[in-house]
Every structure is written in C-alpha cells, then in structure tokens.
Amino acid sequence: MKIFVYSASLREDSVNLKLSKLIANVAEANGAEVDFARINEFDMPMYNFDDQQGSGVPAGAQALADRITAADGMILTSPEYNWLPPATIKNAVDWLSRMQPMPLDKKSILLSSATPSLVGGVRGLMSLRIAYEALGTWVYPKMFTLAQAPGAFNEDGTLKNEDLSNMLTAMVADYCSAAVALNNR
Ligand SMILES: Cc1cc2nc3c(=O)[nH]c(=O)nc-3n(C[C@H](O)[C@H](O)[C@H](O)COP(=O)(O)O)c2cc1C
C-alpha cells in the first residue's frame, strides 16, 4: 500500500508540515509505504487557460500528478486561510483538473488541517472536499482538524493530547485500508 502524504503550506515552520510528518509516521506504522512531499516541490504558476494552451501543463503540476497516480491514496494537510483553503492547493487542484487522464478521478483522499485557532481548519476543508468530490475523488468522510496547533505537539512530533492522538491513528489506519480497496475498484 503506497500513500502519498503532502502538506499544502509553503512555510518552513508550518504546523501543517508537522502534522503531515506525524501522519506519515502513523501511516508507516500501519504498514504503508509513504511518499512524502511539500507543495513547494511542485512549482506552478496560477492557472491560466492561455498558458495551458501555449505551453501545456507546467512541470510542477505534472510531477504532482505523477506522484498522485503512483499512489494508492493520498493524505493532505492544508492550512485554512480566511475560512478557505489557501491558493496553493486550490491552484494545484485547478491544474490537475485540466489534465487527461485526470489524476484525481477515482483516487481517494483523507483531508486534515492544523491551525492555531480554537476550532481548527474544518471550514477550509469543507470547501476543499467539494472541489475533490467535483473531480470524482473519494473523500474520506471524516476529516482530522488540529486546533491550537502550535502548542499541540511533543518534542518528538507526537500529539500531547492522547484522545486526539488515538483518533488520528484510527483515522489514518482506516483510511489506508480503504484507499487500497478504492484504488482497486
Ligand atoms: C491570510 C491568512 C488567513 C488566515 N485565515 C485563517 C482562518 O480562516 N482560520 C484559521 O484557523 N487560521 C487562519 N490563519 C492562521 C493560519 O491558520 C496560521 O497562519 C497557520 O500557522 C498556517 O498554517 P501553517 O503553519 O501550516 O503554514 C490565517 C493566516 C493567514 C496568513
């Protein structure tokens, strides 16, 4: 089982990057082979139909598509900007949606988010899931949101709150087994 784990934050000290590293460890502990990435690795301009017609899909978007295609499933951690997903991931989804074959079709995804707020990033994830569902992606019903994220991690990258830690482990384990089944449909 190969799972593509990636973070949509560009920031070096990102709480979403921390969460995605933890998720990668949890997935590996559940037997997954993890392919790990940050969105910084996939350089692409803002989507423009004229650019696509003139020079095709940018190399960064194609590289992201290839990594998604090679995996059984994907787990994304995304910041929330103004109750929405940041432009990084929306722009990536827009480029992916124009490709043939379309790499998100019939793939699955587990969405997660970390924010410093008291409520976590569930509002941003709700709108992000609509875009994936529009593109035919199986979006795992539950989403993991980490509130007050800057203070939520132990030194070793695990979560201080044991209940949250158990919830994350169960969700990742269940998603990984579902991803393999969905990818083989
Ligand atoms: C433009 C902008 C908008 C933001 N909007 C929200 C928001 O709607 N909800 C929220 O919980 N945090 C919001 N934040 C705070 C981010 O959650 C915080 O900066 C977080 O650390 C970003 O994730 P990262 O550390 O993974 O980069 C916003 C931050 C920025 C820069």
The ligand as an SDF file (V2000), in Angstrom:
LIG
                    3D

 31 33  0  0  0  0  0  0  0  0999 V2000
   -4.0340   35.0530    5.0370 C   0  0  0  0  0  0  0  0  0  0  0  0
   -4.2720   34.2430    6.2810 C   0  0  0  0  0  0  0  0  0  0  0  0
   -5.5560   33.8890    6.6020 C   0  0  0  0  0  0  0  0  0  0  0  0
   -5.7940   33.0660    7.7160 C   0  0  0  0  0  0  0  0  0  0  0  0
   -7.0710   32.6480    7.9760 N   0  0  0  0  0  0  0  0  0  0  0  0
   -7.2860   31.7340    8.9520 C   0  0  0  0  0  0  0  0  0  0  0  0
   -8.5780   31.1460    9.1360 C   0  0  0  0  0  0  0  0  0  0  0  0
   -9.5390   31.4220    8.4420 O   0  0  0  0  0  0  0  0  0  0  0  0
   -8.7140   30.2090   10.1010 N   0  0  0  0  0  0  0  0  0  0  0  0
   -7.6710   29.8250   10.9040 C   0  0  0  0  0  0  0  0  0  0  0  0
   -7.8610   28.9660   11.7470 O   0  0  0  0  0  0  0  0  0  0  0  0
   -6.4390   30.3700   10.7630 N   0  0  0  0  0  0  0  0  0  0  0  0
   -6.2270   31.3090    9.8110 C   0  0  0  0  0  0  0  0  0  0  0  0
   -4.9700   31.8370    9.6180 N   0  0  0  0  0  0  0  0  0  0  0  0
   -3.8860   31.4550   10.5080 C   0  0  0  0  0  0  0  0  0  0  0  0
   -3.2290   30.1790    9.9960 C   0  0  0  0  0  0  0  0  0  0  0  0
   -4.0090   29.0830   10.4180 O   0  0  0  0  0  0  0  0  0  0  0  0
   -1.8030   30.0890   10.5620 C   0  0  0  0  0  0  0  0  0  0  0  0
   -1.0090   31.1000    9.9950 O   0  0  0  0  0  0  0  0  0  0  0  0
   -1.1920   28.7240   10.3360 C   0  0  0  0  0  0  0  0  0  0  0  0
    0.0260   28.6620   11.0470 O   0  0  0  0  0  0  0  0  0  0  0  0
   -0.9700   28.4500    8.8660 C   0  0  0  0  0  0  0  0  0  0  0  0
   -0.5830   27.1100    8.6760 O   0  0  0  0  0  0  0  0  0  0  0  0
    0.9600   26.6570    8.5180 P   0  0  0  0  0  0  0  0  0  0  0  0
    1.6200   26.9440    9.8530 O   0  0  0  0  0  0  0  0  0  0  0  0
    0.8820   25.2150    8.2360 O   0  0  0  0  0  0  0  0  0  0  0  0
    1.5560   27.4680    7.4210 O   0  0  0  0  0  0  0  0  0  0  0  0
   -4.7170   32.6750    8.5430 C   0  0  0  0  0  0  0  0  0  0  0  0
   -3.4230   33.0690    8.1940 C   0  0  0  0  0  0  0  0  0  0  0  0
   -3.1950   33.8370    7.0950 C   0  0  0  0  0  0  0  0  0  0  0  0
   -1.7690   34.2160    6.7310 C   0  0  0  0  0  0  0  0  0  0  0  0
  1  2  1  0
  2  3  1  0
  2 30  2  0
  3  4  2  0
  4  5  1  0
  4 28  1  0
  5  6  2  0
  6  7  1  0
  6 13  1  0
  7  8  2  0
  7  9  1  0
  9 10  1  0
 10 11  2  0
 10 12  1  0
 12 13  2  0
 13 14  1  0
 14 15  1  0
 14 28  1  0
 15 16  1  0
 16 17  1  0
 16 18  1  0
 18 19  1  0
 18 20  1  0
 20 21  1  0
 20 22  1  0
 22 23  1  0
 23 24  1  0
 24 25  2  0
 24 26  1  0
 24 27  1  0
 28 29  2  0
 29 30  1  0
 30 31  1  0
M  END
$$$$
